[in-house]
Amino acid sequence: MGLPRFGRPIDGKSSPNLYVANCGPAVGLSFNTIATVFSTFGEVIGVYAADESGTRVIVSYVEESSAQAALKALNKRPCPDLAGRFLHIQYSIVQPPKQVLTNDSIPVSLAAKDLNIPGLYLWPEFITSAEEEELLASVDDMPWKTLAKRRVQHYGYEFIYETRNVNTSQHMGELPSFVSHILERIMKISDFDDAANIVLDQLTVNEYPSGVGLSPHIDTHSAFDGLIFSLSLAGPCIMEFRRYTDGAWLQKPDLDADSKEENSDCGSNFVRRAIYLPPRSMLLFSGEARYAWHHYIPHHKVDLVKDNVIKRGSRRVSFTLRKVREGPCKCEFPQYCDSQS
């Protein structure tokens, strides 16, 4: 979905479009709220993100006179209907089409069932805000291992990035007590019976600074069993899923975000889906979603979700809980399985 691109008029003349600073989703003002306030001066065509900050928008009117009236009434003064924000407004013009902010034309879903990926589940608000703060405080009291672009902690077994596997002969002990209530809650998930039968014994905590993502990959089949849980904390993000045509994924390196940037998209070689992961949500990979779909976090500081600009937080922390596999994988997807190919 491409958004109009705007710039400042060269000759300083007025136009039906206004650039409005100190106003946008990042300061708690939705596009709908902004449009409602500015529509008191005339018919509004739309409200758009002016850039990736989430604090500057473009308000586009049908009539130039409406923009003139709004600028005269609202510029350089607080607006009670917009949380008292002190607005800075100037005229703007439409420039040649260019994608200003997109998710590469992928519609972003809010529910896992809308993606039509068998085995993928999402539970929003899996934990409370208080529990989220306690989990973050617990890991911040523990030592971090610094990678090129993010920090990690491993419990139970260390994940070896060079081999994308674990050394099962080096057990680091039981999972920390601060995730005990998370494990108990997983066992009580009513809409996924197998959750009660799994004993998760490996935890990786990842801290992603704003703008840092993860390149497309499938967790190594031989390393972990069929259920992988990922709890999102502190900040939101978009996660993309890719199902490559047979053999196409072999043409593309399975890169980690800490080594180098992802290669350009393969276009017709894969099917793409995307979902919004809010803080405190739990995502489960199982079956086809776990074994056959690459997952990926785009390297963005701002995401577009249902026409709303979502600014990522200063950090996002994920808790990935897994069961280390004993013996080879015997899944139904041998083309993606290191145990069978």
C-alpha positions in Angstrom: 0.0 0.0 0.0 1.7 3.2 -1.1 1.1 6.5 0.7 1.3 9.9 -1.0 4.6 11.7 -0.7 4.7 15.3 0.3 7.2 18.2 0.3 7.3 21.9 1.1 6.1 24.2 -1.7 9.1 25.8 -3.4 7.4 29.2 -3.8 5.8 29.3 -0.4 2.3 29.4 -1.8 -0.6 27.8 0.0 -2.0 24.3 -0.9 -4.8 22.0 0.2 -2.3 19.9 2.2 -0.9 20.7 5.6 2.3 19.4 7.3 1.5 19.2 11.0 4.3 18.6 13.5 3.9 17.5 17.2 0.9 15.4 16.2 0.5 11.7 15.4 0.3 8.1 16.7 3.5 8.3 18.6 2.0 11.0 20.9 -1.2 9.2 21.3 -3.3 10.7 18.5 -4.8 8.4 16.0 -5.3 9.4 12.3 -9.1 9.2 12.9 -8.9 11.7 15.8 -6.8 14.1 13.8 -9.1 13.9 10.8 -12.1 14.6 13.0 -10.5 17.8 14.4 -9.3 19.1 11.1 -12.6 18.3 9.3 -14.2 21.2 11.2 -12.5 23.4 8.6 -13.6 21.5 5.5 -13.7 18.0 3.9 -10.5 16.0 4.7 -9.3 13.5 2.0 -7.0 11.8 4.4 -4.4 11.9 7.2 -1.0 10.4 6.4 2.3 9.7 8.1 4.7 12.5 7.1 7.7 10.4 8.0 8.6 7.4 10.2 8.7 9.3 13.5 5.0 8.9 14.2 5.0 12.6 15.4 4.3 14.4 12.1 1.4 14.0 9.8 0.0 15.4 6.5 -3.6 16.5 6.5 -5.0 16.6 3.0 -8.1 18.7 2.2 -10.4 18.8 -0.8 -10.3 22.6 -0.9 -7.3 24.9 -0.5 -9.4 27.3 1.5 -10.0 24.6 4.2 -6.3 24.2 4.7 -5.9 28.0 4.9 -8.5 28.2 7.6 -7.0 25.3 9.6 -3.5 26.8 9.5 -4.8 30.2 10.6 -6.7 28.7 13.5 -4.4 26.0 14.8 -0.8 26.9 13.9 1.6 27.6 16.8 -1.0 27.3 19.5 -2.3 24.4 21.7 -5.3 22.4 20.4 -7.6 21.3 23.3 -9.2 18.6 21.1 -5.8 17.1 20.3 -4.7 16.6 23.9 -3.5 20.2 24.1 -0.6 19.6 21.7 1.1 22.7 20.5 0.9 22.3 16.7 3.4 23.6 14.1 1.8 23.7 10.7 2.9 24.6 7.2 1.7 24.0 3.7 2.7 20.9 1.8 2.5 19.6 -1.8 2.1 16.2 -3.3 5.4 14.9 -4.8 5.8 12.1 -7.4 4.5 8.8 -6.0 6.9 6.9 -3.7 6.3 4.4 -0.9 6.8 6.4 2.3 5.9 3.7 4.8 4.7 0.2 4.0 5.1 -3.3 5.1 6.2 -4.2 1.6 2.5 -4.3 0.5 1.7 -7.2 2.9 -1.6 -6.8 4.8 -0.9 -7.2 8.5 -3.3 -9.4 10.5 -4.2 -9.0 14.2 -5.2 -12.7 14.7 -3.3 -15.8 13.8 -6.4 -17.5 12.3 -6.5 -14.8 9.6 -3.1 -15.9 8.3 -4.3 -19.4 7.3 -1.0 -21.0 8.5 -1.8 -24.4 10.1 -0.3 -24.6 13.6 0.1 -20.9 14.3 -1.6 -19.5 17.4 -1.6 -16.1 19.1 -2.9 -15.2 22.5 -2.9 -11.4 23.2 -2.5 -10.3 26.9 -1.1 -13.7 27.8 0.4 -12.0 30.9 -0.5 -8.8 32.8 1.4 -5.5 32.8 2.6 -6.2 36.3 3.9 -9.6 35.3 5.6 -8.1 32.2 7.5 -5.6 34.5 8.6 -8.4 36.8 9.9 -10.5 33.9 11.8 -7.6 32.5 13.3 -6.7 35.9 14.3 -10.3 36.4 16.3 -10.6 33.1 17.8 -7.2 33.6 19.3 -8.4 36.8 21.0 -11.3 34.9 24.1 -11.0 32.7 23.5 -10.5 29.0 25.6 -11.8 26.1 26.1 -9.1 23.5 25.8 -10.0 19.8 26.4 -7.6 16.9 22.9 -6.1 17.0 21.1 -7.5 20.1 21.7 -9.0 23.5 20.7 -12.6 24.5 20.4 -14.8 27.5 20.2 -18.7 27.4 18.8 -21.0 30.1 18.6 -24.8 30.2 20.8 -25.2 27.1 22.8 -22.6 25.2 21.8 -22.0 21.6 24.9 -22.0 19.4 24.4 -19.5 16.6 27.3 -20.8 14.5 25.6 -24.2 14.1 22.0 -23.0 14.8 21.7 -25.9 17.3 22.3 -26.8 20.9 24.9 -29.0 22.6 22.8 -31.5 24.5 25.8 -32.6 26.5 26.1 -29.2 28.2 23.0 -28.8 30.4 23.0 -25.4 32.1 20.4 -26.4 34.8 16.7 -25.9 35.2 14.8 -23.0 33.8 14.8 -19.9 36.0 12.0 -19.5 38.6 10.8 -16.3 37.2 9.2 -18.2 34.2 7.5 -20.8 36.4 4.1 -19.1 36.2 4.5 -18.8 32.4 5.2 -22.6 32.1 2.1 -23.3 34.3 -0.1 -21.1 32.1 1.2 -22.8 29.0 0.1 -26.2 30.4 -3.4 -24.8 30.9 -4.0 -23.6 27.4 -7.4 -25.1 26.6 -7.4 -24.8 22.9 -4.2 -26.7 22.4 -4.2 -30.1 24.1 -0.6 -31.1 23.5 0.6 -28.1 25.5 -0.2 -29.9 28.7 2.1 -32.8 27.8 5.3 -30.9 26.9 8.1 -30.2 29.3 9.9 -27.1 28.0 13.6 -27.1 29.0 15.3 -24.3 26.9 14.8 -20.6 27.1 16.4 -17.9 25.0 15.8 -14.3 25.9 16.4 -11.8 23.1 16.6 -8.0 23.5 16.0 -6.1 20.2 16.8 -2.4 20.2 14.4 -0.2 18.1 14.7 -1.0 14.4 16.5 -4.3 14.8 14.8 -7.4 13.5 15.6 -11.0 12.6 16.3 -12.5 9.2 14.1 -15.3 7.7 14.7 -18.7 9.3 13.2 -21.9 10.5 14.3 -23.1 13.9 16.5 -26.2 13.3 14.4 -29.3 13.2 16.9 -31.5 14.9 17.4 -29.0 17.7 13.9 -28.7 19.1 10.6 -30.5 19.3 7.4 -29.4 17.6 6.1 -26.7 19.9 7.9 -23.4 20.2 6.4 -20.6 22.3 7.5 -16.9 22.0 6.4 -14.3 24.5 6.7 -10.6 23.4 7.5 -8.0 26.0 8.2 -4.2 26.2 7.6 -3.3 22.6 5.5 -4.3 19.6 6.7 -5.6 16.2 5.5 -7.2 13.0 6.4 -10.8 12.3 6.4 -12.0 8.7 6.0 -15.7 7.6 7.3 -17.1 4.3 6.5 -20.4 2.7 9.0 -21.0 0.0 8.3 -23.1 -3.1 10.1 -26.4 -3.0 13.9 -25.9 -3.3 13.6 -22.0 -3.5 14.7 -21.5 0.1 17.9 -23.4 -0.6 18.9 -20.6 -2.9 18.7 -18.1 -0.1 21.1 -18.1 2.9 19.5 -18.6 6.3 21.0 -15.5 7.8 20.9 -14.3 11.4 20.1 -10.6 11.9 23.4 -10.2 13.7 25.6 -11.3 10.8 24.5 -9.2 7.8 21.4 -7.8 6.3 18.9 -10.0 4.6 19.1 -10.5 0.8 16.5 -8.9 -1.5 13.1 -10.7 -1.6 12.7 -13.7 -3.8 9.4 -12.4 -5.1 7.5 -15.3 -6.8 9.5 -17.9 -4.9 7.5 -17.7 -1.7 4.1 -16.9 -0.1 4.1 -14.2 2.5 1.9 -13.5 5.6 2.4 -10.9 8.4 1.0 -10.5 11.9 1.2 -7.8 14.6 2.7 -8.9 17.9 1.6 -6.6 20.7 3.5 -6.6 24.0 2.5 -9.4 26.4 1.2 -11.6 23.6 2.2 -15.3 23.3 2.9 -16.8 19.9 3.0 -20.6 19.3 4.6 -22.3 16.4 3.5 -25.9 15.8 3.0 -28.3 13.0 3.4 -26.7 9.6 4.0 -23.2 11.1 7.0 -24.5 13.0 8.5 -26.9 10.4 7.8 -25.3 7.0 7.4 -21.6 7.3 10.3 -19.2 7.7 9.6 -16.4 10.2 11.2 -13.0 10.1 11.0 -9.6 11.9 11.5 -6.7 9.5 14.2 -4.2 10.3 11.8 -1.3 10.9 11.5 1.4 13.6 7.9 2.0 12.5 5.3 -0.5 11.2 2.0 0.1 9.3 -0.9 -1.9 10.8 -4.4 -1.5 9.5 -3.5 2.1 8.2 -2.2 3.0 11.7 1.5 3.9 12.2 2.9 1.8 15.1 6.2 3.0 16.5 8.4 0.3 18.0 9.6 0.9 21.5 13.2 1.5 22.6 13.5 -2.2 23.1 11.6 -5.4 22.5 12.3 -8.5 24.6 11.2 -12.0 23.6 11.1 -15.1 25.7 11.4 -18.2 23.4 10.6 -21.4 25.2 11.4 -24.8 23.5 12.0 -28.5 24.2 15.4 -29.8 23.2 14.9 -32.7 20.8 16.1 -36.2 21.7 16.9 -38.1 18.5 16.3 -37.2 14.9 13.3 -35.2 13.6 10.6 -37.3 11.8 8.3 -34.4 10.7 6.2 -34.4 7.5 8.3 -31.7 5.9 11.6 -33.4 4.8 12.5 -30.7 2.3 13.0 -28.3 5.3 14.4 -31.0 7.8 18.1 -31.3 8.5 17.4 -34.8 10.0 15.9 -36.1 6.7 17.9 -34.4 4.0 
